[in-house]
Amino acid sequence: MIRQEYPRPQLRRSEWKNLNGIWNFAFDDKNKGLELGWHKDPSSLTDKINVPFAYQSKLSGIHDSNFHDWVWYSRNFTIPEHWKDKRVILHFGAVDYRAWVYINGEYAGFHEGGHVSFSFDITNYLNWKNEIITIRVEDPSTDETIPRGKQYWKEKSESIWYTRTTGIWQTVWLEAVNPIHLSSLRFTPNIDYGDINIEFEVEGQYEHKQLDIEILFKGDLVAKDTITLFEKNNKRSINLFNQKIFRTSYHNDGWCWSPEHPNLFDVKMTIKDNNQLYDQIESYFGMRKVHTENGMFYLNNKPYYQKLVLDQGYWPEGLMTAPSDEAFKKDIELAKSMGFNGCRKHQKTEDPRFLYWADKLGFLVWGESASSPSYSEKAAARLTREWIEIIERDYNHPSIVVWVPLNESWGIPLVHHDKQQQNHSLAMYHLIKSLDPTRLVISNDGWELTKTDICAVHNYTQGTAKEKKKQDAYLQSILTKDNILNAQPAKRAIYANGFKHQGEPIILTEFGGIGFKVGGEVGWGYTTVKNTEEFLSEYKHIIDQIYQSKAIHGFCYTQLTDVEQEINGLLTYDRKPKCEINEIKKINDQWHQETISEGDSYD
């Protein structure tokens, strides 16, 4: 069976059951399924689908790109006998866009939002014999108030828009928990003082029970704490560095997390009472800090130049669903082997398994969300709700260093002068900062920024070797701060009316996009080359220009892979390099971290 790995790497328990695989399925184009009672008797669901792949994908077994706004799923399952004294939780990695869940014909819960996880306690609906789960999904194809990212609202993909994803597209699974259990966990590192702050919630009759915390580094126990529980909400601070200089970031990275040294601490938390074990979870965290200063991005109190690659997170067979856990790992390893130290996950909130591999392998991630095509009060509310859930799910991943709630004024097309849309941009910035003060936030990546921690600029006007005037103009447009801030590469001002640069780091967060067809595919790029030699030459020229700029402190190249009709990746859609990977690495490695020092500033 496909996609059998543990789906929630930040909070692992031993008792769980994967529900991926073949489910019964049906299109409900007239939206009659509920009226016909499919939730009570799903025998009308006569098609088959391979979960967790959307029906539009090849791996689903259906591969239909037509509009079907209402779909149904059903399957039988059994609960292990030894779970009878436990609570049974049903988890969904992600379902796009609205989901109604029924267990044995009874309504168990509803969720709206296509890109984040949700769960229901289904214990009271179980018969402990042969269980039936039925799911009704609505994914309105043309509703422009729904955050859909790159999913096209037309049937056939074109330009920068791709095939849609409807319904279940991440793992479905069951978990057994004791009535007394940990229900949430948050790690906040403070490398300045060497502390890890741990916040957690407990459920059930927890009073006077004992909670043990064990923290290990590279297999060695480095801290242990025992807490007697009296409250639902708890907080603990544990010092890890213990005034040991070699553990800090002053020498290399010490015990801190970075792409060069992805140090992780393993955690075991146990609730018990005398000899009775109630709950045990395993997790991990990284000691990592990000901030800005002197026009530069800082990682662990040192200036750090981000060399990112734009990653859309699409695969030929699975669309937004990776065909395997190994596929996540492979993408990161390929990017690192080309000299990139991170990615911007574009218009998609990625599967936690990708974030796990980014944590483990050492890869910076800019966490983004899908945007809606147009603005309305409904669209603003929907994006807000998704971001609350995104941060709750992904807060503990040390690889995530930046949040990007809006991109290129998608969903806020009038933000340059419209106060309501400016307030939405500001609201998203401040909402995220209120939920997560440890990371940087970009209010509107690309242009027409409002309040922001990074001045994120998109510029694809670099031209080709045959267009020297364009190339010269491009170089001039990125050489100095004033030139960057005054340029309007997409005929859009860098800052919205009433806002201006406040000294935040300037990073070129989209550029390049060199189109290079290596097979029979038909597609496009922002510029086009015909062979490997031209491809490398154009790439080197673009990167050389960026490295000449003393105003730019980092970049994000478009893009890692081809996606459908876009052939502007460094890799093909099926992850084959378009040139020698080491040649890209040589170009990227012309700039080293040692190039800047504490006394430098970018202006």
N, C-alpha and C positions, 0 to 999 in steps of 0.2 A: 504493500500500500504506500501511496505517496504522502509526504509531509507528516511523518509520524514523530518528529522531534518534540520535546517538551515546549509548549508554546509561550510560556511566561517565565523567561529566564531570571527575572528579578525576584521572584517569590515562588520557590519550588517546594512541592510536597511529593511524597512517595506514592500516595494513593490517587491515581487519576486514570482516566480512560479516554482514548482518542476516538472521536466519532467521524473522522474523515473517511472517505470512501464512496461507495455507490449508494446514492439515495434515490427514492422515487421523486419524480419531478413533473410539473405541468405548467404550460403557459395558461394565463387566465386573461386573455386580451379584452374580454367584455366585463371583467371584474364581477363575475357571478359566483366565484368559488365560495365565498362566505355565505351567500344566500342559499347555495346548494348544499351547504353543510360539509364542505371538504375538511374543515378543522375537526369535525367529529368522526367523519368517515373518509379517510384520504385514499380510498380505493380507486378514485378517478385519476389519480396521479400515476399515469401509466408509462411515462417516459423515464429514462434513467439519466442521472448526472453524477459526475465524479467531483464530490466536494473535497477541497474548497475552491474549485475553479469555476469562474462565472460562465454562464451558458454561451457567452460570446467567444470563449477561448477554445482552442483545439483540445487542450487537456481535459476539458469538461466532458468531452464525448459528444457534444451537441454542435458547437461551432456555428452559431447563427448570429449574424450581426444586425438583424432586423429589430425594430422596436417591439418590445414586449414589456409594458410598464408594470404588469402584475404577474408574479410567478409564485409557485408553491413548491415546497419541499416536504418530504416525509421519510421517516425510516423507523424501523423497530430496533430496540436495544434492550439489554438486560443489565441489571445492577448486581455487582458481586454480592454474594450472600453476607460477607463479613462487613459490608457497609451499613447494615441495618440499624446500628446504633449511632450512625453519623448523619450529618446534614449533607445533602447532595446538591452541589452547585453546578449549573449548566452555564458554560462559558462560550462566548462567540468572539473570535479575534476581530472580525469586522463584517458587517452586512450593509450593503449599499442599496437603498438608502433608509427605508422604514421597514421595521420587522415586527410582526405580531407572532408570539410563540405560544403554542398549545402543547400540553402534555396529557396524553390519554383523553383528548377531546376537551380538556379544561384550559381556559385562558391562563397563561402563566406570566405574561409580561409583554411590554412594548418598548422599543427603542428607536429613536430617530437620530441619524448621523451615520454617514457611510464609511468612516475612516478610523474609528476607535473601538476599543473592546467594551463589552458589557456582559452582565451575568445575571442569573436569577436563581434563587433557592427554589428547587422544584420538589423538595422532599414530600410535601403534603399532597402532591398530585400523583405520586407513584403507587402502583399496585404490587410492586416487588415480584412481578412475574414477567410478563412480556409487555414492555413499555413502548409507546408510540409518541414520537415527537413530530409535530407538524408546524411548518413555518410559512406564513403568508408575507410576501415582500412586495412593496411598492417602490419603484424607481422611476419617477416621472422623467421621460426622455427630454422634454423641451422646457421644463421649468427652469428659468434662468435665475431664480432666487436660491437654488440649491447649490452648495459648494460641490463643484464637479471637477475642478482642475482641468486636466487635459482631455477629459472625456467629452467627445463631441456631441452636440445636440442635433446632428444630422446622422443619417444612417451610415454613410460612407465617410471614412476618415479622410482628411485632407489638410494641407498646410501644417500648422503646428498642433492640430487637433487629432486625437487618436480614438480607437475603438472604445466604446463604453464598457463599463463593468457593472453588472446588475446582480444583486443578491449576495450570497455568501462568497467571500473571497479570501478569508483567512480561516484558520483551524477552528473547528467546533469540538469541544471536549467537556468531560465531566470530571468533577473533583469531589472527593469525600473529605469533609472536615468535621472535627469534633464540635459539639455545641459550644465548647470553650475553645476559642481560636483567635489567632491574629487576623485582623481584617484589613489593615493597611500598614504600610511601612515606608518611611522616608528617611534618606540619608543626606545630610548636608555637611560637606567637608569644610573645615577652616584650616587651611595650611599655614596661615600666619601664626596660629597658636598650636598647631598640631593636633587639633581636636576633630573628632567625628561626632556630629550631633545626630542622634537617632530619635525619631518620632514614630510612634506606633499606636494603633488602636486595637482593643481586644473586645470580643463578644462573649456573651453567655455569663454564667455564674463564676466570674473570675476572681471575686474577692478572696484575698488571703492566699491565692495560688502564687507559685513561684515562677518567675521567668528568668531563664539563664541566657546570657549573651556571650558567645565565643567568637573572637575575631582572629583570623589566621592570615599570615602573610607568607606566601611561598611555602605553605605547608606547616609553618611554625606558629604555635599559639602565641599571640602578642598581647592579647587583652581578654579579660573575662570579668563579667559583672553579673550580679544576681539581684533581682528586684522582687519585692513582695508587692503584688498588684492590689491596688485599692480603687483605681479610677479607670474609666474606659480609655481616656486619652493620656498618653504617657510620653515623657521626653527624658533622654539620657545623653550626657556628653562624656565621651571617653577620650583621654589624651593618648595619642599613639606615638608621637615623635619623642616625648619625654626628654626634651632638651638635648637630644642627640643630633649633632650637626649633620652627620652623614645621612640622616633620615629626611632632612629638609631638601628643598629644591636648590640650595646654594651650590651644591656640587653635583653636576649632571642633573638628574631629577630626583635623586634619593629614593624615597618611598612614594613620590608623587606620580600621578598618571600623566602621560604625554604620548603622542604618536611614536616618538623614539623609544620610550620606555613605558609600555602600557601596564603599569603595576596595578594589580587589583588585590583587594582584601576580601577573603571569603568570610562569610558570616553564617553562624548557626544560632537560631533562636528557638528555645524550648520552653513550653509551659507545662509545669508538672506540680504535683502535690504528693509529698512523700514518695511512694513508689508508683504513683499513677501518672502516666504520660498522656497529656491532653492534645498537644499540638507541637509539631516540629517543622520548621521551615529552613531552607537554605537560600542565601542570597549573596550579593557581593556589592562592593562600591570602589570608587577610586578617589584618592585625595588629589583634587584638582581645583584650580582657581582661574577665572578669566576676568579681565577688566581692561579698560582703555586708559591711556595716559600719553601725553605729548604727541597726539595724533597717531598712536600706534596701538595695535592689539597686543595684549600681554597674556601669556600663558604661564601660570605658576610664578608670577612676579617678574617674568623676563619678556622682553619684546619678542614677538613670534610672528613670522611672516607666513601667512596662510596661502598655500598653493592648492587650491580646490579644483574639483571637476564637477560639472553639473551632471546629476544622476537622476534620470526620470523614473527609474524603477519599473521598467516594462520588459517583458520577455516574449519572444515570438509565439511560444506555445501556451503560456499562461496569462499573458497580458500583465495586469498589476500583481498577479500572484506568482511568486518565484516557483519554478518547477521542483526545487529541492532546497533544503537548508544549505547544501554545499554551494548552490548558486549565489547566495548572499556572500559567503566567504570568498568565492572566486572573484566576484566583482571588486571587493575590497583589495584582495591580493593583487589583482591586475592593476588597479589604480595606484597602489603603493609602489608596484614594480616600475611604474612610469614616472615616479618621482613626485606624486601628489601626496599631500598629508591629510587630505580630507575631502569631503564632498558637500555640495548643497543638494539635498533631496528635494527635487523640484515639483511643486504642486501635488505633493503626495505625503501623507503621514505613513511612514514605512512600518512594516511588520517588526515587532520587537525582536525577532530573531536576527534581523539585519543589525539592529542596534547592539545586540549581544556581541556579534562578531566585530563590530566597530570598537566596542569596549575592549574586547579581548586582543584584537590584532593591533590596536592603536591607530585610530582613524577619526579625525574630527568630523562632526556632522552638524550642518545647519538644518534644524528641524523646521519643516514647512507644513502647510496645510493646503488643501484644495481651495481655490477661490470660486466664487460664483461669478457668472458673466456680467451681471448687472446689479445695481444697488436698489434696495428697498429696505424698509424696516424689518420685514421678515428675513431678508438675506442677512442683515446685520445680526439679528438675534440667533440665527442658525450658526453663523460663523463663531459667535461668542460662545455658544454652548459647546461646540466641538473643541474650542481651545481650552475650555475648563477641563474637559475630559482628556485631551492630549497631554496636558501638563501633569494631571494626576497619574496617568499611566506611565509617562516617560521621564519623570523628574529625576530618577536615580541613575540614569545612564551618564557616566562621566564623559563619553564621547560627544554628547550634545553640548555645544558651546554657544550657539546663537539660535534664537527663535525668529521665524519670518512669517508673520500673520497675513501679509498682503504683498502682492507682486505686480509691478508694472501698471498700477491703477486698475487692475481687474476687479470688478465689483465696486469700484469707486471711480468711475470714468470722469467725473467732474471735480475731482478732489482739488485740482489746482486753485479753484476759486469758490467752490461750493462749501459753505461752512458746515452743513450737516455731514457731508462726506469727510471733511477734515476732522470733525469731531469723532467720527467713527474710527478713522485712522489713529487719532490720539487715544481714543478709548481702548482700542486693541493693544496699543503700546502699554498704557498704564495698567490695564487688566492683567496682562502677562507679567509685568514687573511686580504687581501686587501678589501674584500667585507664586512667582519664582524670581526673587531678587538676585539670584546667583549667576544669571546668564544675561547676555546681551540681547537686545531686541531691535529689529529693523522694522520701521513703521510701514514702508512701502518700497520693497526692493526694486531698484531700477531708476526711478525718477519720482518727482513730485512728492518728496519726503516731507513728513511733518516732524514731530519729535522722534529722534532716532539715536541709537548708540553707535551706528556705523553709517557713513555716507556710502551707500551701495549704488553703484553706477553701472548701467548697461550701455555698451557701445559696440556696434557691429560694423562701423564704417571704415574698417581697416584697409579695404581694397585688396588687390592682388599685385603680384610682381609686375604685371603689365599696366598697372594704374598708379604710376609713381606719384602723381599729384594727390591722389586719395591717400596714399601711404604717408606722404609728407604731412598732409593736413591732419591725419590721424595722430601721428607722433606729436605734433604741436598741441593737439587737443588734450593729451594726457601728460604732458611734461610738467606742468605746474598746477598748483591748487586752483589758481584763478582761472586758468584755461579749462580745467575740468568742470568747475562750478558754473562757468558761463556758457559751456557748450550745450547744445540741445540735439544730441545725435538722433533722437526719434521725434524731433520737433516738440519735445517736452522739457520743461525746466527741471533741473535737478531737485529743487525744493519747491513745494507748493507756495502759493502766494501768502505772504505773511510769515514765512519761516525761512531760516537761513542756516548756513553751516556754523556750528558752534565748537569747532575744533575736533570733532570726532574723526576717527580714522577713515580715510578714503580707500575703498576697495573696489576694484573693477570686477563686478560679480556676474556679468555675462559679456562675452566677446568671442570672437573666433568663428566657430561653427563652420569650419572648412568642409565643403561638400566633396566627397571622394567616393565614387562608385567602384567597388572592387568585384562585383558579381553582375548578375543580370537585373538587379533591382532598378527601379526608376524612382527618382526622388530629387531632393533639392538640398542646398546648403546656402549659407549667407555669401560665400564665395565658392568657386569650383576649381578643382585641379583634376588632372587627367592621369597622373601616375604617382608612384611612391616618392620619387625624387622631388617633384613639385610639392607634394603634401608635406614632407619634412622641411623643405625650404620655406614654405609659407608659414608653417607652425613656428619655426625658429625665428623668422623675422618678426612675427607678432609678439612672441615672448621677449625677444631682445628689446623691442620698443618699450614694453612694460617695465623691464628691468632698468631702463634708462631714466624712468620717472622717479623723482624724489618725492612726489606727492602721493603716489600709490603705495599702500602698505598691504598688499595681498591681492590675489585674483581668483576667479573661478571660471575656468575654460568651458565653453560649450562644445562638445559634451562627451560623456564617457562612451556611449554606444549609439549606433543608429537606432531609430525607433520608427517602425512602419515606413512612411514615405520620407522621413527625415534621414538623409545619408551623411550627416555631418558629425558622426562620432569618430573617436579614436579607434573604436572597435566596431565591427559589424554588429548587427542585431543579435546574431548568435554567438557573439563574444570572441570573434576571431580578430587578432590585431591586423590593422591595415598597413603596418610597417613594423620594423624591428622595435620592440618595446624599449630596449635599452637606448635607442636613439632619442626617443622622447624623454627618457630619464636624463640623458646627458644635457639636453636643452633645458629642462626644468632645474637641473642641479647646478646650473651656472650661478644661481643665487643660493647662498648658504645662510643659515641662521647667524653665523659669525660675522656676516656683513654689517649688522647693526650692533650698536652697543647702547648702554644705558644713557649715554649723553646725546644720542641722536634724537631727532624729531622729524616728523614728516609734515611739510607745509608747502 
